[in-house]
Structures are given as structure tokens and as C-alpha cells.
């Protein structure tokens, strides 16, 4: 048997403790698969004020109290609390970085009432990155790999290659940095750089972590990590070759292309599978697909739409922002709603789109249902009760909802970008094993044609049933992705 690895997995959000999007789902599920393969993986995330200690059985670790963490000219004192993520087979230890001054708040990145970013986010995540390394020393646990996720952890690879380079404890520890969404980079003014404690010479654009006259946390992770990964093969190609997708970092990513890997995110089928989903009214499988209609009826009722077994429902669960294609939807809204369909939408985001969708539901009360919130139970019902799921994204690093949708027999309609292109097989006359409908050009007419193509295909009951079964039988579990990561971990340890 090969040697067991030890990995510290660091993320700013982890399901079920703290979540704003797909990163939390990944951070909650991926470590469990690595643990099942026999490796010692532990999770570190901030202890936010809304994370209930009693609810999650979080306890103090006495020997990990009052850990000094330098932030600029000040030294903050942090402590570590602990809990577990557990399923029927394994437990993964979770460490909570407890620094109330920075994290005892009701939001992760912004205040829930104002929706504005916390003004001290630079200091908050400088403390988290520096504190992660100081915690390891106090803990006395030396992992082989520190696996960082997105800009909030981007300073850690730079710290390992500079401030901690000559510390024997960190000798031979390697870093992996995963880009979940390159558009969010953690860019702060030059004044924030002094607070990091990093050497002055790193504040440059060519070989350092500056973007113009600002510090860029994402760039730090890309520049200094031993291995960079992102969440689909197509997205890895897009961000390293395209100005549009590279968000100003494509030249650096191209430079590091030999160390950049696209590994598709997996999903947790113990949570997202209609045969075991306890959040939906009627469980079903590909062999009992007729029972899906009970969820369709419940979905219409939840959105106060008239009962209708025959008209197809298109579901959307999304942040309401340009990236997710809502500008395209807005352009064709009346044409779309005049088609033979019903539309249900769940999400929050830009005021512009919230206003637009609210007005659309008032204009077409029998055809459009909108909930401007995030509700996990309702998200499961949309997956189970819809006939199709719409994701017309401008870009999509991986996407999870199109994968969830396929398992629920809800056929995705997507733009062929990033992980959407990697996971959905287009349905056409030449392909009998398609799982969804794709369109290439980011254009509202192309989107409308894809939806019309799906609606026409829906009329062929036999062909539609075959497609539903094809979709439900796809396997995007974490098992294959976890194996690819283990191979990468072992590869960088040989360097």
C-alpha cells in the first residue's frame, strides 16, 4: 500500500458550516472522499459569528488558544476550535480559526443587511492566511500538502516561499492552489501590502503579487503555489489563453501552464440524488421517473402557479448577475414567456435583475414564479420538479447545478463554456446519448433557439424519456476527481 498523505484543506466557506455558493459544497464533500481513500485530510475555515457551536458540536482546543498572528504592526491573538464533518463511514476533522475581531460577524464577505463588502477584508484574510501557518506550528502537525482555495487563501503559497522558507517546520511542505472563480481576485490598495509582512520586493507586477498599484491575493496564489488547479479542463484552457476569461491574469497562467490542471468538481450524491433526497415530497429513480410529477405539482404550488402536469417547467437557481446570463434572459423575456413553458427562479443578486424578475412575475403571474432569496429546500424541489434547468452563463468555471439537474432527470440548457461544456452532452439528431442542450455564442437569439430546440424535443415523449434516463445515469461523483488530486499531490511531493 502506498504511503498515506496528510493534507490541510483551507477554505473560507465549508458546507454545512458556512456557505455563499459552490465553493462551500466542494469544500464540504471533497475532503470526505480523500479521507475515504485513507489519507489524513483536515479542514480549516474561519469561525464566523453565525456558526452555532452547539448546533455543530464545536469545542475549544485548550492548547490552541491565544496563537499570535501578525497583521501589520499589530499582533492579534487567535484560537482554534474543532468539530467534524461525518458520514456513515468516515469523519473529517474541522478546525475553526477563531479571531472574533475579524470573524465574529453575520456575513462571510459582506454585511447581510447592506450587501457591502467588509472594509477590513484585507486584514481579515491576511490574518486567516498567516494564522493558518502559525496554527500548524502550535498544533505540531506537519502536513505534506496545504491545499488552498480561491483568493481568500492566496497569500499562503507566498508565505511558504518567503517568510517561512527557512523555518525547518515548513521544509518540504508543498502547496496546491485551486481557482474556483478567477473573476473574484481579492484586490486591495497598496496600503494593504504592508499588513501582509511579505518582503517589499514581492510588490511588483512581473514576478510578484501586484496588479497595477494594488495587491492581488489571487495572483499571489497563482504565482507561488507548487501546483495550480481549477475546476474543469475547459476552464483551465479558457483562463490561460483568453483575455476575456483570464481576467487580467491570463499571461501569468500561460506562463505557469505546465503547472495548471483542470480537474472537474464532483458532487455529493448522498445529498443530491432523488432516490435518497429527504427534502423533496416524492423520491424517485430512473425506473420510477413517473413519480417525478409529484414534485412538479409541489413546485408549482410552492411558486403559486396554476396546476399543470403537461406544460414544461424551466428552473433557475442562481446568483442574479451578468455572469449568469441574466442580461440575455432580460433581452428575450417576453419572447421566452410567450413560449409553451413555465419559469421558476430562485436567487438573489443585483438590484437590476431583482426588479426585472419581480416585474416579469407580476406581468405573467400564471407562467413565472420568482423567489428572491436562497432556500436550500426549495433548491432541491426545483431540481426535482422542473423538466429543464437553464444556465446561460457568460462563463462558468465548473457549475454544479447542471450536474445536480442531470441526476434529477431535469435536462440542462447551457452555454458551452467551462464546466458546462465539459459535463453536458449536446442533444442532436446525430447523438442518441445526449444529456442536454448547448449553445455556443453568448447571444440572446442563440439562447432562445436553444430553449426552443429543447421545447420541441420535449414533445417527443419517447425520445425525452430516453434522454432523462441518459442524464440520470451520468456519474459525476467525487471519486474520479479525488483520484486525480491524489495523483497530483504525490507528483509534487517528488519534486
N, C-alpha and C positions, 0 to 999 in steps of 0.2 A: 504494500500500500504506500502511495506517495505521501510525503510529509504534509501534515496539516498546516494550513496557513493561519495567520492571525491578522485581522483587518479591523481598523477603526473606520466606521462609516459615519461621515459627518454631513448633516443636512439641517437647514433652517426650519424645515417642517417635515413631520412624520405622522402618517395615519396610524393610530387613531387619535393622537395627542393634539396635533396642530396641522391645519390644512387650509390652503387657498387654492390649490389646483393639483395637477397630475404629479408634481414632484413628491408630494406627500404620499400618494398611492405607491409610487415606486419605492420610496424610502421605507415604507412600512412592509412591503412584500418582498423585495429583492433580498434583504439580509436573511430572511427566513429560509429561502432556497439555498443560499450559501451555507447556512448553518446545517441544513439537511444533508449537504454534501460532506459534512464532517469537519468544517473549518470554524475556527473561533472568530466570529464576527460580532462586534459590539457597536451600538449606535450612540452618537452624541448629538443632542439638539438643545437649544435654549429652553429654559424653564419660564414659559410665558405665564402671565398672571391668570389667564383663563383656564390653564391646565389644572384640573382638580386633583389634588393629592389623594384624597380619599377615594374618588372615583377610580383612579388608576393604580391605587395601592403604591404610591410613591413614598419612599422612605429616605431619611437622612443617612449619609455615609460619614460617620464621625471623623475618620482620618482624612477625609477630603473636604474639610472646612477651611475657610479663610486662606484660599490659594491666591497669592499675589499675582495680579495681572497688570503689567504696564500698559497704560493708554496715554500717550503723550508724556507730559511731565508728571502725571498722576499715577498712582498705583491703586487699582481697585481690588477689593477682596471678594472673590467668588467662592462658591461652594458647589459640591456635586451631590445631587440626589439620584436615586436609582429606582428602576422598575423593570418590567419585562414586557415584551411582545410574545404572546404564546399562542400556539395552535395545539391540536391534539397530539402532535408528535414532538415538537421541539419548543424551546424557549430561547429568545434572544435578549441579552441584557441591554438595557437602555440607560444611558447616563444623561441627566439633565443638568445643564450648565446654569447655575442659579446665581444671577447677579441682578438683584431687584432694581437697582438704579436704572438699568438699561432694559430689562425684560419683563418686569412686573407690570404689564400693560394688557389692555384688552384686545390689541391687534398684534399682528406679526410684523408687518412692514409699515402700516399706517393706522391712524386712529379710525375706528369703525364709524364714528359719527361724522367726521369731516371728510373722510376718504383721502386725506392728505398724508404724504409720507412723513414719518417722524423726522424732525430736523437733525437729530443726532444719529441717524442710521449709520453714518461713517464710524462713529465711536462704538456703537453697539456691535457691529460686526468685526471691527478691529479687535475688540475685547473677546469676542467669540473665537476668532481665529487664534489669537495669541493665547487665550485661555485654554484652548484645546490642547496645545502643546505643553503648557505648564501643568495641566491636569494629568497628562500621561506620566510626567516625571514624578509627581506626587503619588500617583497610583502605583508606579513601579511596573507597569505593564508596557512592554515594548512590542508594538505590532510590526509585522513585516510591511504592511501597506496602510497608508492613510488614504482613504477614498473620499474625495471632496466633491461637492455638488453645487454647481452654479456660483454666481458672483459672491454670495454671502460667505463662502469658504475659500475664495480665490487667493487670499493672502497667504494661506498655509504653505503651498509649494514654494513661494518666495522666502518665507521664514526659514524653511528647511534648508534652502540653498544659500542662506546668508547668515542671519543671526545665530541659528542653531547648527550651522555647518560643522563647527569644531567641537560640539558637545558630544562626548562619547555615547551618551544615551541615544542620540538620534542617528548615530552612524549606521548606515545601510537601510534605514527606513526609506521606502520608496513612496511616491505619491501618484495617485490617479485623479484626474480632474474631469468630471463629466459635465458637459454643456447640455442643459435641458432646454434652454431658450436663449439664443445668442443676443436677442434684441434687448434683454434686460441685463445691463453690464455693471451696475454699481459704480457710476461715475460721480466723483466728488471733487470739490475745488482743491487747488494746490495746498491750501492750508491744512487739509486733512492728512496730507502725506506725512507731516512731522509727527502726527499722532501714532503712526504705524511703528516708529522706531527703526524702520528699514534704512539701510545705507543711502546717503544722498545720491550716489551715482546711479541708483536704480530709477531715479525720476528723469527718465528720458524716453523718447518715442521708439528709438531703434531697438535697443536691447533691454529696455526697462518696462515700466508699468504705467507710463504716462500716455494719455491721449490729449494732444494739444497741451493746454496748461492745467490739465486735470489728472487726478489719479483714477485708474480704471481697475477695479477689483477683478473683473472677468479676464482682462488682459494679463493680469498677474498669474492667474491660474494657467492660462494657455502658455504663457512664456516660460514658466518654471516647472510645471508638472513633468514627471518622467513619461507618463502616457496621458493622452487626451482622448476621451471618448465622447460620443454624442449618441442620440437615441434612435437613429436609423441610418442605414447606409446611404440612402438618397440625401438626407440632410447633411451628412458629412461631406458629400460631394458638393452640394449646393453652397455651403458656407465657406468652402476653401477655393471655390472657382468663380463665384459671382459677387459683384459689387452689391447687388440687390439683397442677397441673402447673407452676405458676410458682415453687414452692419459695421463697416469700417475696420474689421479685423481679418478680412479675407487674405490679405497679404501675409500676415503673421501665420495664419492657419495653413496657407500654402507652403510657407517656409517649414512648418512643422508637420507636413502631410505624412511623412513616414511614421510619425508617432500618433497619428489621428485615426481612430477606429470608429466606425458606425456599428453599434450593436442595438438592435431593436429592443425597446422596452417590452417586458412581458406583462401579463395581467394575472390577477389573483382570482382563479376560478372558484375558490371556496367562497368568494363574496359575490362575484359577477357571473352567475350561471342560473338560468331559470329553473333548473331541476332542484336546486337547493336554496334558492333565494327566499328568505323569510320575510322580505319587505314587500313582496308582491302578493296580490289576492289569490292568484292561481299559479302554482308551479306547473311546469311542463317540460317536455323533451322534444327532440326531433321526431319521435314516434307518436307523440300526443300533441302535435302542433295545433290541432283544432282548439285546444284548451287556451291557447293564446288569446282568443277572442274575449274571454272573461276579463283579461287585463285591459283590452281595448275598451270595453264598456266602462270599466272603472276609471280609465284615463279620461274618457270623455266627461264622465261625471265630475272628476276632480277639477277639470277646467271649465265646468258649467257649459259644455257644448251639448247639443241635442243628441240623443241616442242614434247610432247609425253603424250597423255592422259592415256595410258594404263599401262606403267611401274610404279610401286610404288615408291614413294619418301620417303626416311627416313630422317627426320630432326634432327638436333642437335643444341641447343643453350646452351652454357656452357663456364665456365672458362676452359682453356686448361691446366689442371693439372692432376697429377696422381689420385687424389681423385675421379675425374670424370670418370675414366676408360679409359683414352686415351692410357695407356700402353697396355691394352687389344686390343683396336682398332688397334694400331700400329702392334701388333703381327699378326693380321689376315687381314691386309689391302688388300692385293692382292686377297685373297680368298673371302673377302667380296665384293669387287668391281666386281669380276667376276660373282657374282650372278645377277639375273634379277632385278636390282634396280638402283635408282639414289640417290645420297647422297648430302645433302646441310648442311653446317656447318657454324655457326656464333659464334664468340667468340675471346677472347684474352687470353694470359697466358704465359706459359713457352716457351722460345725461341725454345726448342727442338721440341715441338709439333707444333708450328707455322711453323717451317721449314719442318717438316714431312708432314703436311697437304698441304702446298703450293706445295711441290713436288708431292704429290698424285694427286692434281688437274691438274698439268701440264702433268702428266703421263696418266690421264684418263679425258681429257677435256670435253668429252661428257657425263660423268657419275658422276663427282664430282665437286661441286661448293663450294668455300670457301671464306668467308669474315672475315678477321682478324680485327674485330672491334666490337663495340656494337652499334646496331642501333635498337631503340625501334619499329619503324615502320616495319622494316624488321623482327623483332622477331614475331610480330603479323602475318605477312604474312607467315612465316614458320609454325606457329601453324595452320593457316587456309589452307595452300596449301599442306602441307605434308600429306601422308597417314599414316605414322607411326612416332613415336618420340623415339629416343634412349637415355637411361640414364643408362649406365652400371657401376654405381658408386661403388667404394670400400666401401664407407659409405655415407649415405645421411640422415642427421637429420630429415628433412621433405621432402624437394623438393616441388617446385611449378609447374614446367613445365609439369610434368606428369599429374597434376590436370588440368592445362590450356588445355593440349592436349586432354584430355577426353571430355571437354566441346566443343572443336572444331571438335570432331569426328576423331581425329588423334590418332591412337591406340598406347599406350606406350609399349616399350620393355625395361624392367628394371631388375636390380638385386634386389633380395628380401632382402633388408636391410632397416632399419629405416622407414621413412615415405613412401618410395616406396612400401615396403611390406604392410604397413597399408592401402594404398589407392588403389592399383591395385589388381583386382581380376583376377587370372590366368585363361586363356582360355585353357580348355582341353576337352576331349571327354565326361567327366562326368559333366561338368559345362556349362550350356546354358546361364548363366548370367555373363560370364567373360567380363572383360574390357581391358585386355592387356596380355602381355606375360612376364613371370618372369623366371629367372634362379637363382639358389642358390649359387653355388661355384664361387668364384672370379677367373675365369679361362677363357682364350680366346676361348677355344673349347666350353665351356658351353655357352658363349656369341654367338658364331657363330651358334650353334644349335638352340638357341632361335630365332635368326634372320631368320634362315631357316624355323623354325616352323611357324613364322609369315607370311613369303612369301608364303608358301604352303597354309596357311589358306586364304590368300588374293585371291587365285584363285577361291574359292567358293564364288561367288558373293552374294548369298542369305545369307549365314552364316556371311559373312563380314558385310553386311548391318545391320543385326540384332545386331552385336557386336557394330557397330558405334552408333546405337541408344541407346543401353545399356549404353555406355560410356557417351554420351551426356546428359543422364538423371540423372547421378550421381550428388549429391548435396554436395559440399564441401564449402559452403558459411560460412561466419564468425559467423552466428547466433548461431549454436550449441556450437562452441568453446567459444564464448563470454559468453554464459550462464555458461559454466564450470568455466571460470575465475571469474565471479561474485560470484559463489558459493564458490570458494576458498578465494576470498577477504573477504567475510563475515565470513568464517571459522576462519581466522587468527585474525580477529578483536575481536573474542570471547575469545581469549587466554588471 
